[in-house]
Amino acid sequence: MAGYVVVGTQWGDEGKGKIIDVLASKADYVVRYQGGNNAGHTVVVNGEKFALHLLPSGMVLGKGKCIIGPGVVIDPKVLLEEIDRLEKKGMKTDNLFISDRAQIIMPYHIKMDELREEYSEGRIGTTKRGIGPCYADKITRIGIRAVDFLDMNIFAKKLKIALDEKNAIFTKIYNSEPLSYEKILEEYTLYANILKDRIIDSVIELNEAMDQGKVVLFEGAQAMMLDINYGTYPFVTSSSPTSGGVTTGAGIAPNKITKCIGVMKAYTTRVGGGPFVTELNDEVGERLRTVGYEYGVTTGRARRCGWLDLVVGKYASVINGLTDIVLTKIDILSGFDTVKICVGYDIGGKIYKSVPASTDILYDAKAVYEELPGWKEDISKITKYEDLPENCKKYIKRIEEYINCPISIISVGPERTQNIVVKEIYI
């Protein structure tokens, strides 16, 4: 058996889409195990960008089956739009399948998300795509799943129960208009008819495939610091993008995971609210944003930028059990006289070497930095580790030492070919 998990080690936008796309060429399956269309992965092929939100990143050039797993929440309208965009570019999509246990995002989830964000005093910067409300319905056991698309009588009954409750909330609490049962039923019956042949029992298929020695690549939508349990709560997503989320989000046992690959940006970014210890609200932060083109794939929002936070990096390594790191966007750091790495948080005179549970005290944290000499050379065309500038190699080495995890691939540009392979990941 060979199960490889790719996780983001920061707040997302580390470049997981590119790395999964590269690794997918040798995978028999690529499986998305959590999240929804609140995430965006960018894959660049010959200068052309493919922005994926629900589709696994292996859809672009991977040759294996792509599966949207049980832990994912699916907006069928968005999914069909993504499939249509790929097909119009001449790409095949007949290798895409949906777990029958995946939850379906409904119009009332999106409306609930919008209303809560509008009326909430403590806004968390949700993408308003219905992700949180859909996961909430899953936990309160009134969710609608992909398997319900296979029997529209069952679907209609579940829709009526859920919508009656939501309409009561919309009208009585938010003084908003109710949604139409008939319109939703008609719209989603159309979606069900189009998608029903893609709905499978993915749990059985994946476990049998792994028992036969097939290579399965698992990808999350978000990243470590947005994990519902271990992120900067409440500025988090509603599921677990950590390696632990794979077992529940795909239905495979922990002992079937061969490697856990952490994707780490050479500096740090985040989108939305919440504390960000190394954030730079100066010309350096603006330079990182401009040169790195740090704008959200899904929302278009400008990302907050800062120096590399290795307190977060080490925390991610411990919780995910990282075996390899892929370091991305290190080319963006070329040209700085010095570069900094955060190795601790100073909170009221106490030095923290790990991320504390209290999000509130993180607002008062000051980064404890190590400063290293920078490099001026353009490294975007380098293909061998030994050809990197010495100061760049020192920066990489310090990251490995602090996190105690080897860097196996170094990404020096957005194209899938702009990589330095230090050590092969597949075994």
Secondary structure, 3 states (H helix, E strand, C coil): CEEEEEEECCCCCCCHHHHHHHHHHHCCEEEECCECCCCCEEEEECCEEEEECCCCHHHCCCCCEEEECCCEEECHHHHHHHHHHHHHCCCCCCCEEEECCCEECCHHHHHHHHHHHHHCCCCCCCCCCCHHHHHHHHHCCCCCEHHHHHCHHHHHHHHHHHHHHHHHHHHHCCCCCCCCHHHHHHHHHHHHHHHHHHEECHHHHHHHHHHCCCEEEEEEEEEHHHCCCCCCCCCCCCCCCCCHHHHHHHCCCHHHEEEEEEEEECCEEECCCCCCCCECCCHHHHHHHHHCCCECCCCCCECEEECEEHHHHHHHHHHHCCCEEEEECHHHHCCCCEEEEEEEEEECCEEECCCCCCHHHHCCCEEEEEEEECCCCCCCCCCCHHHCCHHHHHHHHHHHHHHCCCEEEEECCCECCCEEECCCCCC
